[in-house]
Amino acid sequence: MRTSDDLTWRTRGEAAVNSRQALLELVERQQATELRLQQSLATLRLRDRALSTISQGVSIADAAGRTTYMNRACEEITGYCAEEMIGRTAGMLQGSGTSPEMRQALRTAIADAVPFHGEVLNYRKDGTTFWNELSVTPVFDTQGRATQSVGVMRDVTARRHADAELLLAGKLFEQSSEGFMVTDADGRIVKVNRAFSAISGYSEAEALGQNPRFLSSGRHDAAFYMAMWSEIATHGHWRGEVWNRRKCGGVYLQWLSISRVVDDTGQITNHLAAFSDITQWKQAEDSLHRLAHFDTLTGLPNRALLGDRASLALKVAHRNSAPLALMFIDLDHFKKVNDSLGHDVGDRLLVALVERFQVGLREQDILCRRSGDKFMLMLPDTDAAGAAHVAHRLLQMSQEPHQVGPHELTITPSIGIALFPADGQDLESLSRCADAAVYSAKQGGRNNICFYTAEIQARSARALLLENALRRALERGQMQLHYQPQKSLQDGGIVGAEALLRWQHPELGWVSPAEFIPIAESSGLITSIGEWVLRRVQQMKAWTAAGMGSIGVAVNLSTVQFRQQNLPELLGQMLAEAGVTPARLQLELTESVAADDPEAAMAMMNRLRAVGVHMSIDDFGTGYSSLSYLKRFKVYKLKIDQSFVRGIIDDA
């Protein structure tokens, strides 16, 4: 019995050991399975993270074509979230715009489990369409069966639109009736169209590689082309009329538009020019325009054109609070010429007189023929003194006889002057006043000038007196320079001086600069007076020799002086002759001088700065100059107008 019991217990022990061993192996297998699952999940999560970051849409479908996965980009492209697409086929996205051939190719590729690539039209969830560049790749198991397919999509709608636009642009370029020419960054022609050859006479082979200047007619100067390219550099385009030459040698007028082409970095890659031949159209337009707006005898504007130009001039005067003068010019006893010598001689006399008058006028002045022997002259930006000066000059011009055939003839005018805004705010009221004034001039003996008001008449008489006296003021030693010291607020020491021009006439006494400077500017005398002032810079050398240090002098520049093209060279010569360092001379410009034509002002300032002189803006704050231009002027000093600082201590 003991032996039997021992065997029983031994058998039970071995069974227990075997059970524990089997349990341990089961636990180990479960752990291994769980580890593989965790690794698979980690791999799937890594795949999801990777696919969610790419810009292309990715979807996975099973063997039946049902969607099992789609990434974030796919959701953004289609508008469907993954939950809405899982279990559904991609056929729900298909649009009818896809060609039948492309749809059949996609179905065949899926059925045959072969790769597919093409562009198909799809619908988004919101119903809008997009062009989908689709690639489908089958995935096979170890037995070679297609178990899945991976689709990669990209929205190429914008690209297809761009391609269509490029195709259309290419057709327009080649088939347009306008001539087109494309140059590279170095200015060489790289492409032209058929219309270019038809208009210019040059074939494409003859034009390619050439610089467009080979088409030049020679009618435009260097300044014209400099202004053109400056406009292109500043604004990216230019358009206007240009005279060019055909291959046959004939000159024609074209309407030309040039645009620059830049890449993503802003670098210029090309220039595109489009042009059309407007020669005949321009000739017809000019003929009609001249008939409608110009006097056929003298070529002057007629009353209709004067009305248009006067309206514009008056608007500018209103906006800028600027003066303006209107003259009526009536020739004295002209009827006698017609009656005694005939209308042909009278007409030739009129033409000769008009040509002489125009020599003494500015480009912006408007001279027109009213009728017969009567003329109107509008002078923008001209006050009473300026109008009197012009009128007296016209009288002087009339004194010289005209040779008309065998006849030596002298004809004098009577001139009536009305001023804006004192005598009228529009052309009609100014015309009435000027007409009344010219009648008074004739009543006063003809060959005479009369302002509409006695007060202005008196002022113009004084202005004429001052102008005549001013012509001899320098040679008679009547001009003086006074120097106003500029002191430092820190130590009270003199750091500079401002040159002030003074005129003492033996009979008129001290004449205010506010009175004689405008007269000097309108008469042209300011040039010689300004040069006289600048030549006094040698005074600085005398101050240095007297132990006053290297103090500088500020000198005011007028508008006329500032526009002198030789001003920088003249200054450099004067400073060298005087032995004065250029930095000691400071030129003061009024705000209006710099703001009237900012681009020209900056060009002149750069030239003056190259000489070494300093510049400042005077009376700042009284005009309309832009702060952006002020920044570009790079002046040495800014002088605030006293109207801004008067009472600064008392006025809270």
C-alpha positions in Angstrom: 0.0 0.0 0.0 2.8 2.4 0.7 4.4 1.8 -2.7 1.0 2.4 -4.4 0.5 5.6 -2.5 4.0 6.8 -3.4 3.3 6.3 -7.1 0.0 8.2 -6.8 1.6 11.2 -5.1 4.5 11.2 -7.6 2.1 11.2 -10.5 0.1 14.0 -9.0 3.3 16.1 -8.5 4.5 15.6 -12.1 1.1 16.7 -13.4 1.2 19.9 -11.2 4.7 20.7 -12.5 3.5 20.2 -16.1 0.5 22.4 -15.5 2.6 25.2 -14.1 5.0 24.9 -17.0 2.1 25.1 -19.5 0.7 28.1 -17.7 4.1 29.9 -17.8 4.4 29.2 -21.6 0.9 30.5 -22.1 1.7 33.7 -20.2 4.9 34.2 -22.2 3.0 33.7 -25.5 0.4 36.3 -24.4 3.1 38.7 -23.5 4.8 38.2 -26.8 1.5 38.7 -28.7 0.8 41.9 -26.6 4.3 43.2 -27.4 3.8 42.6 -31.1 0.4 44.4 -30.9 2.0 47.3 -29.2 4.7 47.4 -31.8 2.1 47.3 -34.6 0.1 50.1 -32.9 3.2 52.2 -32.5 4.0 51.6 -36.2 0.5 52.6 -37.2 0.7 55.7 -35.0 4.0 56.6 -36.6 2.5 56.1 -40.0 -0.4 58.3 -39.2 1.8 61.0 -37.8 4.0 60.8 -40.9 1.1 60.8 -43.4 -0.7 63.6 -41.6 2.3 66.0 -42.1 2.6 65.7 -45.8 0.8 68.1 -48.2 -0.4 65.4 -50.5 -3.7 63.6 -49.8 -3.2 59.9 -49.1 -6.0 57.3 -48.9 -6.0 53.5 -48.5 -8.7 51.2 -49.8 -9.3 47.4 -49.4 -9.6 44.9 -52.3 -13.3 45.9 -52.8 -12.3 49.6 -53.1 -13.7 50.7 -49.7 -11.7 53.4 -48.0 -9.9 52.2 -44.8 -7.7 55.2 -44.2 -7.3 58.9 -45.3 -4.8 61.5 -44.0 -5.4 65.1 -42.9 -4.4 66.5 -46.3 -6.9 64.3 -48.0 -9.6 65.7 -45.6 -8.6 69.3 -46.4 -8.6 68.6 -50.2 -12.0 66.8 -50.3 -13.8 68.5 -47.4 -14.8 65.1 -46.0 -13.5 63.9 -42.6 -12.1 60.4 -42.3 -15.1 59.1 -40.5 -17.3 60.2 -43.5 -15.2 58.4 -46.0 -14.3 55.1 -44.2 -16.2 52.2 -45.7 -17.1 54.2 -48.9 -15.5 54.1 -52.3 -13.7 57.0 -53.9 -16.2 56.9 -56.8 -18.4 59.3 -54.8 -15.9 62.1 -55.6 -15.9 61.6 -59.3 -17.1 64.5 -61.5 -18.5 64.3 -65.0 -15.8 66.7 -66.3 -13.3 63.9 -66.4 -12.8 62.7 -70.0 -14.4 59.2 -70.8 -11.0 57.9 -71.7 -9.5 58.9 -68.4 -12.4 57.3 -66.4 -12.0 54.1 -68.4 -8.3 54.0 -67.8 -8.9 54.4 -64.0 -11.5 51.6 -63.9 -9.2 49.3 -66.0 -6.2 50.0 -63.7 -8.2 49.1 -60.6 -9.6 46.0 -62.1 -6.3 44.8 -63.4 -4.5 45.8 -60.2 -1.9 48.0 -62.1 -0.7 51.5 -61.2 -2.6 54.5 -62.5 -1.6 58.2 -62.9 -3.7 60.9 -64.4 -5.8 64.0 -63.7 -9.5 63.7 -62.9 -12.2 66.1 -62.0 -13.6 65.6 -58.4 -16.3 67.1 -56.2 -15.6 68.4 -52.7 -18.2 67.9 -50.0 -19.5 71.5 -50.6 -20.2 70.7 -54.2 -17.3 72.7 -55.7 -15.0 71.0 -58.1 -11.2 70.6 -58.2 -8.8 68.9 -60.5 -7.1 66.0 -58.8 -3.7 64.7 -59.9 -4.3 61.1 -58.8 -1.8 58.2 -58.5 -3.2 54.7 -57.5 -0.8 51.9 -56.6 -2.0 48.3 -55.7 -0.5 46.4 -52.7 -0.1 42.6 -52.9 0.1 40.0 -50.1 2.7 37.1 -50.0 0.5 35.0 -52.4 0.5 37.9 -55.0 -3.1 38.8 -54.4 -4.1 42.6 -54.5 -5.4 43.2 -51.0 -5.2 47.0 -50.8 -4.6 50.1 -53.0 -2.9 53.4 -52.0 -4.1 56.6 -53.6 -2.1 59.8 -53.6 -3.9 63.0 -54.6 -2.9 66.6 -55.3 -5.1 69.6 -56.0 -3.8 71.0 -59.3 -6.7 73.3 -60.1 -4.6 76.5 -59.9 -1.9 74.9 -62.1 -4.4 73.9 -64.7 -5.9 77.5 -64.7 -2.4 78.9 -65.0 -1.7 76.5 -67.9 -4.9 77.6 -69.6 -4.0 81.2 -69.1 -0.5 80.6 -70.5 -2.0 78.9 -73.5 -4.4 81.8 -74.1 -1.6 84.3 -73.5 0.5 82.5 -76.1 -2.3 82.6 -78.6 -3.0 86.3 -77.9 0.7 87.1 -78.2 1.1 85.5 -81.6 -2.3 86.4 -83.1 -2.7 89.9 -81.7 -2.8 92.9 -84.1 -0.5 94.7 -81.6 3.2 94.3 -82.0 4.9 92.5 -79.0 8.5 92.4 -78.2 10.2 90.7 -75.2 13.8 91.5 -74.0 15.9 89.7 -71.5 17.5 91.4 -68.4 20.4 92.7 -70.6 18.0 94.4 -73.1 18.4 91.9 -75.9 15.3 90.9 -77.9 14.3 87.3 -77.2 10.9 87.1 -78.7 8.6 89.0 -81.1 5.2 88.2 -82.7 3.9 88.4 -86.2 2.4 91.9 -85.8 5.9 93.2 -84.8 7.2 92.1 -88.1 4.2 93.4 -90.0 4.5 96.9 -88.4 8.3 97.3 -88.3 9.2 95.3 -91.4 11.9 93.3 -89.5 11.5 89.5 -89.4 11.9 87.6 -86.2 15.4 86.3 -87.2 16.5 89.9 -87.9 15.2 91.2 -84.5 16.3 88.4 -82.1 19.5 89.3 -80.2 19.2 93.0 -81.1 18.9 95.9 -78.7 15.5 97.7 -79.3 17.4 100.9 -80.0 18.0 99.7 -83.5 14.4 100.8 -84.2 15.0 104.3 -83.0 14.0 107.2 -85.3 16.4 109.7 -83.8 13.5 112.1 -83.0 13.8 111.7 -79.2 16.7 113.0 -77.2 18.5 111.2 -74.4 16.4 113.0 -71.8 13.2 111.4 -73.2 14.6 107.9 -72.8 16.1 108.7 -69.4 12.6 109.8 -68.2 11.1 106.7 -69.7 13.4 104.3 -68.0 13.2 106.3 -64.7 9.4 105.8 -64.8 9.8 102.0 -65.4 12.4 101.8 -62.6 10.0 103.6 -60.2 6.6 102.3 -61.1 7.4 99.1 -63.2 5.7 100.4 -66.4 5.6 103.3 -68.9 3.2 104.1 -71.8 3.2 106.9 -74.3 3.8 107.9 -77.9 7.2 107.1 -79.6 8.5 107.8 -83.0 10.3 104.7 -84.5 11.8 103.8 -87.8 10.7 100.9 -90.1 13.1 98.7 -92.0 12.3 100.6 -95.2 13.5 103.8 -93.5 10.0 105.3 -93.0 9.3 106.9 -89.6 6.0 106.1 -87.9 4.3 107.0 -84.6 3.5 104.2 -82.2 1.6 103.9 -79.0 4.0 102.0 -76.8 3.6 100.3 -73.4 6.6 98.8 -71.6 6.4 96.7 -68.5 9.1 95.0 -66.5 8.9 91.4 -65.4 10.5 90.3 -62.1 11.0 86.9 -60.5 10.1 85.8 -56.9 13.2 87.5 -55.6 12.4 90.9 -57.2 15.1 90.6 -59.8 14.3 91.9 -63.3 14.2 89.0 -65.8 12.5 90.6 -68.8 10.8 93.7 -70.3 7.6 93.4 -72.3 6.8 96.0 -74.9 3.4 96.2 -76.7 2.8 98.8 -79.5 0.5 99.7 -82.3 1.0 102.0 -85.3 -1.1 105.1 -84.7 0.4 107.4 -87.4 -2.7 107.8 -89.6 -5.1 107.9 -86.6 -2.8 110.6 -85.0 -2.7 112.7 -88.2 -6.5 112.6 -88.5 -6.9 113.5 -84.8 -4.4 116.3 -85.0 -6.2 117.7 -88.1 -9.6 117.7 -86.4 -8.1 119.0 -83.2 -6.4 122.0 -84.9 -9.6 122.9 -86.8 -11.6 122.8 -83.6 -9.2 124.4 -81.3 -6.7 126.6 -83.2 -6.8 129.7 -85.3 -6.0 128.7 -88.9 -4.0 131.9 -89.6 -1.7 132.3 -86.5 -1.8 128.8 -85.1 -2.8 130.2 -81.7 -5.4 128.5 -79.5 -8.9 129.9 -80.3 -11.4 131.0 -77.7 -12.8 127.4 -77.2 -9.4 126.0 -76.3 -8.6 129.0 -74.2 -11.8 128.3 -72.2 -10.5 124.7 -71.5 -7.0 125.8 -70.6 -8.2 128.8 -68.6 -10.6 126.5 -66.6 -7.7 124.3 -65.6 -5.4 127.2 -64.8 -8.1 128.8 -62.6 -8.6 125.5 -60.7 -4.9 125.4 -60.0 -4.9 129.0 -58.9 -7.9 128.4 -56.6 -6.3 125.2 -55.1 -2.9 126.8 -54.5 -4.1 130.3 -53.6 -1.8 131.5 -56.5 -2.1 134.7 -58.5 -3.2 134.8 -62.2 -3.4 137.6 -64.7 -5.6 137.9 -67.8 -4.7 140.4 -70.6 -6.7 141.7 -73.4 -4.5 142.9 -76.3 -6.1 145.1 -78.9 -3.9 146.3 -81.8 -4.1 150.1 -82.5 -5.4 151.2 -85.9 -5.0 147.8 -87.5 -8.0 148.4 -89.7 -6.0 151.0 -91.6 -3.5 148.4 -92.6 -6.2 146.1 -94.0 -8.0 149.0 -95.7 -4.9 150.6 -97.3 -2.6 147.6 -98.0 -5.1 144.7 -98.2 -6.0 141.7 -96.0 -3.0 139.6 -97.2 -0.5 142.2 -95.8 -2.6 142.5 -92.6 -2.6 138.7 -92.1 1.2 138.5 -92.6 1.6 141.3 -90.1 -0.5 139.5 -87.6 1.5 136.3 -88.0 4.8 138.2 -87.6 3.6 140.0 -84.5 2.4 136.8 -82.9 5.7 135.1 -83.5 7.5 138.0 -81.8 5.1 137.9 -78.8 5.6 134.2 -78.3 9.4 134.6 -77.9 8.7 136.7 -74.8 6.3 134.3 -73.1 6.7 131.2 -70.9 5.7 127.8 -71.8 2.7 127.9 -69.4 1.4 131.2 -70.7 -1.7 131.0 -72.9 -1.9 133.4 -75.9 -5.0 133.1 -78.0 -6.7 135.0 -80.9 -10.1 136.3 -79.9 -11.0 137.7 -83.3 -9.5 139.9 -86.0 -6.8 142.0 -84.3 -7.8 141.1 -80.7 -5.9 138.7 -78.5 -6.2 137.3 -75.0 -3.2 136.3 -72.8 -3.5 134.3 -69.6 -0.5 134.3 -67.3 -0.7 131.6 -64.6 1.1 132.2 -61.3 1.6 135.9 -62.1 0.8 138.8 -59.9 0.4 142.5 -60.7 4.2 143.2 -60.9 4.7 140.2 -63.1 1.8 141.1 -65.4 3.1 144.7 -65.7 6.6 143.4 -66.6 5.2 141.1 -69.4 2.9 143.9 -70.7 5.8 146.4 -70.9 7.9 143.8 -72.7 5.1 143.3 -75.3 5.0 147.0 -75.8 8.7 147.2 -76.3 8.6 144.3 -78.8 5.9 146.1 -80.8 8.1 149.2 -81.3 10.4 147.3 -83.7 9.1 147.6 -87.2 8.0 144.5 -89.3 9.1 144.0 -92.8 6.1 142.6 -94.7 7.1 142.4 -98.4 8.1 146.0 -99.5 6.3 147.5 -96.5 7.9 148.4 -93.2 5.1 148.4 -90.7 4.9 149.2 -87.0 1.8 148.2 -85.0 1.2 149.0 -81.3 -1.1 147.3 -78.8 -3.3 148.6 -76.1 -3.3 146.2 -73.1 -5.9 145.8 -70.4 -5.1 143.6 -67.4 -7.4 141.9 -64.8 -6.1 139.9 -61.8 -7.4 136.8 -60.1 -8.9 136.8 -57.5 -9.2 140.5 -56.9 -11.0 141.3 -60.2 -12.8 138.0 -60.7 -13.0 134.3 -59.8 -13.8 132.9 -63.3 -12.9 133.5 -66.9 -16.1 135.4 -67.7 -15.7 138.0 -64.9 -12.0 138.4 -65.6 -12.8 138.9 -69.3 -15.2 141.7 -68.5 -12.7 143.4 -66.3 -9.8 143.0 -68.8 -12.1 144.3 -71.6 -13.0 147.4 -69.6 -9.3 147.9 -68.8 -8.3 147.7 -72.5 -10.9 150.3 -73.3 -9.4 152.6 -70.7 -6.0 152.0 -72.2 -7.3 153.1 -75.6 -9.0 156.1 -74.0 -5.6 157.0 -72.4 -3.9 157.4 -75.8 -3.4 153.8 -77.0 0.0 152.0 -77.0 -0.6 151.8 -73.3 -1.2 149.5 -70.3 -4.1 149.8 -67.9 -5.0 147.7 -64.9 -8.7 147.3 -64.0 -8.2 149.2 -60.6 -6.4 152.4 -59.8 -4.7 150.9 -56.7 -3.1 148.1 -58.7 -2.2 150.6 -61.4 -0.3 152.5 -58.8 1.5 149.4 -57.5 2.4 148.3 -61.0 3.9 151.8 -61.7 6.0 151.4 -58.6 7.0 147.9 -59.6 8.1 149.2 -63.0 10.1 152.0 -61.3 11.8 149.5 -59.0 12.6 147.1 -61.8 14.3 149.9 -63.8 16.2 151.1 -60.7 17.2 147.5 -59.8 18.9 147.0 -63.2 21.6 149.6 -62.2 21.7 148.9 -58.4 24.7 146.6 -58.5 26.9 148.7 -60.7 26.0 151.8 -58.7 27.0 150.1 -55.4 23.5 150.3 -53.8 23.4 146.7 -52.7 24.7 145.7 -49.3 25.1 142.5 -47.4 24.4 142.5 -43.6 25.3 139.5 -41.5 23.1 138.3 -38.8 25.0 136.3 -36.2 23.9 132.8 -35.1 24.7 132.1 -31.5 24.9 129.0 -29.5 22.4 128.7 -26.7 24.9 126.8 -24.6 27.8 129.3 -24.4 26.6 132.3 -26.3 29.4 132.0 -28.8 28.9 132.9 -32.5 28.7 129.7 -34.5 27.6 131.2 -37.9 26.0 134.0 -39.7 23.1 134.5 -42.1 23.7 136.8 -45.1 20.9 139.4 -45.5 20.6 141.4 -48.8 19.7 145.0 -48.4 19.1 147.7 -51.0 19.4 151.5 -50.3 18.3 153.7 -53.2 19.4 157.3 -53.1 15.9 158.6 -53.7 13.6 155.7 -52.6 15.6 155.0 -49.4 15.7 151.5 -48.0 13.6 149.1 -50.2 12.3 146.0 -48.5 13.6 142.6 -49.8 10.0 141.5 -49.6 9.3 144.1 -52.3 12.4 143.9 -54.6 13.2 140.2 -54.5 10.0 139.2 -56.3 10.6 141.9 -58.9 14.2 140.6 -59.3 12.9 137.1 -59.8 10.2 138.0 -62.3 12.6 140.2 -64.4 15.4 137.7 -64.3 17.8 140.1 -62.5 17.9 137.7 -59.5 20.6 135.6 -61.3 23.2 138.4 -61.4 22.2 139.6 -57.9 22.4 136.1 -56.5 25.8 135.5 -58.1 27.0 138.8 -56.5 25.8 137.6 -53.1 27.6 134.2 -53.5 30.8 135.8 -54.5 30.9 137.5 -51.1 31.8 134.2 -49.5 35.4 135.4 -49.3 34.2 137.3 -46.2 34.5 134.0 -44.3 38.2 133.9 -45.0 38.6 137.4 -43.6 36.8 136.4 -40.4 39.1 133.5 -40.0 42.1 135.7 -40.4 40.7 138.1 -37.8 40.6 135.2 -35.3 36.9 134.5 -35.4 37.3 130.8 -36.2 35.9 128.8 -39.0 32.3 130.0 -38.8 30.0 129.5 -41.8 27.5 131.6 -43.6 23.9 130.8 -44.7 22.8 132.3 -48.0 19.2 132.2 -49.3 18.7 130.8 -52.8 15.8 131.8 -55.0 13.8 129.5 -57.2 15.5 130.9 -60.3 19.0 130.4 -59.0 18.2 126.9 -57.8 17.1 125.9 -61.3 20.4 127.1 -62.9 22.0 124.0 -64.3 25.5 125.4 -63.9 25.0 126.4 -60.2 27.1 123.5 -58.7 30.0 124.3 -61.0 29.7 128.0 -60.4 29.7 127.5 -56.6 32.7 125.2 -56.8 34.7 127.7 -58.8 33.8 130.6 -56.4 34.7 128.6 -53.3 38.0 127.6 -54.8 38.9 131.2 -55.8 38.0 132.4 -52.3 39.9 129.6 -50.6 36.9 128.7 -48.4 36.0 125.2 -47.4 32.7 124.3 -49.0 31.2 122.9 -45.8 31.2 126.5 -44.4 28.6 127.6 -47.0 25.0 126.8 -46.2 22.4 127.3 -48.9 18.9 127.9 -47.6 15.9 126.8 -49.8 12.3 127.8 -49.2 9.9 124.9 -48.8 8.2 125.8 -52.0 11.4 125.7 -54.0 12.0 122.1 -52.9 8.4 121.0 -53.2 7.4 122.4 -56.6 9.4 119.7 -58.5 10.7 117.2 -55.8 12.5 114.9 -58.3 14.4 117.8 -60.0 15.1 119.3 -56.5 16.7 116.1 -55.3 18.8 115.8 -58.4 20.1 119.4 -57.9 20.6 118.8 -54.1 22.7 115.7 -54.9 24.9 117.8 -57.2 25.3 120.5 -54.7 26.1 118.0 -51.9 28.8 116.6 -54.2 30.4 120.1 -54.2 30.5 119.9 -50.4 28.1 122.7 -49.4 25.4 122.2 -46.8 21.7 122.8 -47.5 18.7 123.7 -45.2 15.0 124.1 -45.7 13.7 127.6 -44.7 10.2 128.6 -43.7 9.3 125.0 -43.2 5.6 124.3 -42.5 4.1 127.1 -44.6 3.7 125.0 -47.8 2.4 121.6 -48.8 5.6 119.6 -49.1 5.4 115.9 -48.1 7.3 114.6 -45.1 8.4 111.6 -47.3 10.1 114.1 -49.7 11.7 115.9 -46.7 13.3 112.6 -45.7 14.6 112.1 -49.2 16.0 115.6 -49.4 18.6 114.8 -46.6 19.1 118.5 -45.7 21.6 119.6 -43.2 19.1 121.8 -41.2 15.4 122.5 -41.0 14.3 126.0 -40.1 10.7 126.0 -38.7 8.6 129.0 -39.8 8.1 131.6 -37.1 4.4 131.2 -37.3 4.8 127.8 -35.6 7.0 129.0 -32.7 5.8 132.6 -32.1 4.5 132.7 -28.5 5.9 129.3 -27.7 6.8 130.4 -24.2 3.4 132.0 -23.4 0.9 129.9 -25.3 -0.1 126.8 -23.3 
